[in-house]
């Protein structure tokens, strides 16, 4: 079921991008409002940040550099593959993938957090710590996920009312719905509401949701 949802979500997210360059970061104060909304209205589950950047360095050199950063932290359990690294602690998990991108090397750094006291701004510091100082360009994506406490709430109407976010498209799926929305600064959002045996969940991502749930 998660794989089916991911396909729907990927297709819907591509509608937002529409083959053009897009702004991947919401303005700080505005996403702070999204975080406060989820923390106040829902049971916090997790939040996350994804950083993409390109460099001219060799894949193996970049893999070794990032591995050393993780190895220097006593609270992380680190594993490494041919072109990936995973690092885990009590509340924070890292996932790094590196691959060739035309004549460059592209790096994806994802950090997922389950501690409700750690905001998006802190997660951004964590991924920046991993980022190569010789990066050519960079893009950031973020999300926050919460468990819905009140089943009779109309999620999208509530979000529009309290966050002043305009929901412009809505797509029903087997066990929930996803929507395209826009913040007052023009930043694109994806909003998902999904129901499993464990309950119903809300996830908000800028500009796309880069994880399955």
C-alpha positions in Angstrom: 0.0 0.0 0.0 2.9 2.4 0.8 4.4 1.8 -2.6 1.0 2.6 -4.3 0.7 5.8 -2.3 4.3 6.7 -3.2 3.5 6.4 -6.9 0.5 8.7 -6.6 2.5 11.1 -4.5 5.4 11.2 -7.0 3.0 11.9 -9.9 1.3 14.6 -8.0 4.5 16.2 -6.9 5.7 16.3 -10.5 2.7 18.3 -11.4 4.0 21.0 -9.0 7.4 21.1 -10.5 6.1 21.1 -14.0 9.5 20.8 -15.6 10.8 24.1 -14.3 13.3 25.3 -11.8 11.6 25.9 -8.5 12.2 27.3 -5.1 12.8 24.5 -2.6 12.8 26.5 0.6 9.9 28.2 2.3 10.8 31.4 4.0 11.9 30.6 7.5 9.2 32.4 9.4 6.4 30.9 7.3 7.6 27.3 7.8 8.0 28.0 11.5 4.2 28.6 11.4 3.7 25.3 9.7 5.8 23.6 12.4 3.9 25.3 15.2 0.6 24.3 13.7 1.5 20.6 13.5 3.0 20.6 17.0 -0.1 22.3 18.5 -2.8 20.5 16.5 -1.3 17.0 16.0 0.8 14.4 17.8 4.3 14.9 16.4 5.7 11.9 14.6 8.8 13.1 12.8 10.3 15.9 10.6 13.0 15.8 8.0 15.3 17.7 5.8 16.8 16.8 2.4 19.8 18.5 0.9 21.0 18.0 -2.7 24.2 19.5 -3.9 26.7 18.9 -6.8 30.5 19.0 -6.7 33.4 18.2 -9.1 35.1 15.8 -6.7 35.3 12.1 -7.2 32.5 9.9 -5.7 34.9 7.9 -3.6 36.6 10.9 -2.2 33.3 12.5 -1.2 32.1 9.2 0.3 35.3 9.0 2.5 34.9 12.7 3.5 31.4 12.3 4.7 32.1 8.9 6.4 34.8 10.6 8.5 32.4 13.2 9.6 29.9 10.6 10.9 32.7 8.4 12.4 33.8 11.4 14.5 30.4 11.5 16.3 30.3 9.1 19.2 26.5 8.8 19.2 26.1 7.5 15.6 26.2 4.0 14.3 27.6 4.2 10.8 27.4 1.8 7.9 28.7 2.3 4.3 28.0 0.8 0.9 29.5 1.4 -2.5 27.8 4.8 -3.0 25.8 5.3 0.2 26.2 5.9 3.9 23.7 5.4 6.7 24.1 6.8 10.2 21.7 6.3 13.1 21.3 7.6 16.6 18.5 7.5 19.2 16.4 10.2 17.5 18.2 11.2 14.3 18.9 9.1 11.2 21.0 10.1 8.2 20.9 8.7 4.7 23.5 9.7 2.1 23.5 8.7 -1.6 26.1 9.8 -4.1 26.1 9.3 -7.9 27.4 10.7 -11.1 25.4 13.6 -12.6 26.6 14.4 -16.1 30.2 15.4 -15.5 29.6 16.2 -11.8 29.0 14.3 -8.6 25.5 14.7 -7.0 25.0 14.1 -3.3 21.7 13.6 -1.5 21.7 14.0 2.3 18.5 13.1 4.2 18.1 13.5 7.9 15.0 12.2 9.7 14.2 13.2 13.3 11.7 11.9 15.9 12.4 14.4 18.7 9.7 17.1 18.8 12.0 19.7 20.3 14.2 19.8 17.2 13.0 22.2 14.5 13.6 22.4 10.8 16.2 25.1 11.4 18.3 22.6 13.5 18.0 19.9 10.9 19.3 22.3 8.3 22.4 22.9 10.4 22.9 19.1 10.5 22.8 18.6 6.7 25.0 21.7 6.2 27.6 20.2 8.5 27.8 17.3 6.0 27.8 19.5 2.8 31.0 19.9 0.9 32.3 23.5 1.1 33.1 23.3 -2.7 29.5 22.7 -3.7 28.4 24.2 -7.0 24.7 24.5 -6.2 22.3 23.3 -3.5 18.6 22.7 -2.9 16.7 22.0 0.3 13.5 20.1 0.9 11.7 19.7 4.3 8.7 18.0 5.8 6.9 17.5 9.1 4.5 14.7 10.0 1.9 14.4 12.8 -0.8 12.0 13.9 -4.4 13.4 13.6 -6.1 13.6 17.0 -9.6 14.5 15.8 -11.1 12.3 13.0 -14.0 14.7 12.2 -11.7 17.6 11.3 -11.5 18.7 7.6 -7.8 18.8 7.3 -7.4 21.0 4.2 -10.0 23.5 5.3 -8.4 23.7 8.8 -5.0 24.3 7.2 -6.3 27.0 4.9 -8.0 28.8 7.7 -5.2 28.7 10.3 -2.1 28.9 8.1 -3.5 31.2 5.3 -2.4 28.5 2.8 -4.3 28.2 -0.5 -5.1 24.6 -1.4 -5.5 24.6 -5.2 -5.6 20.9 -6.1 -6.8 17.8 -4.3 -6.4 14.2 -5.3 -8.2 11.3 -3.5 -6.3 8.0 -3.1 -7.3 4.7 -1.7 -6.7 5.5 2.0 -6.5 9.3 2.0 -5.8 12.3 -0.1 -3.0 14.6 -1.2 -3.1 18.2 -2.1 -1.1 20.9 -3.8 -1.0 24.2 -1.9 0.7 27.6 -1.9 2.0 29.7 0.9 1.5 33.5 1.0 5.1 34.0 -0.4 4.3 31.7 -3.4 6.2 28.7 -2.0 4.7 25.4 -3.2 3.6 22.7 -0.7 2.5 19.2 -0.8 0.0 18.1 1.9 -0.9 14.5 2.5 -3.6 12.9 4.7 -3.4 9.1 5.0 -5.1 6.5 7.2 -3.7 3.2 8.4 -4.7 0.8 11.1 -2.6 2.8 13.5 -4.5 6.0 12.8 -4.6 9.0 10.4 -1.6 11.2 9.7 -0.9 14.6 8.2 2.4 15.4 6.4 3.4 18.7 4.9 6.4 19.1 2.6 8.1 21.9 0.7 7.9 21.8 -2.2 7.4 18.0 -2.4 7.2 15.2 0.2 10.4 13.2 -0.3 9.6 10.3 2.0 6.9 7.6 2.0 4.5 7.2 4.9 
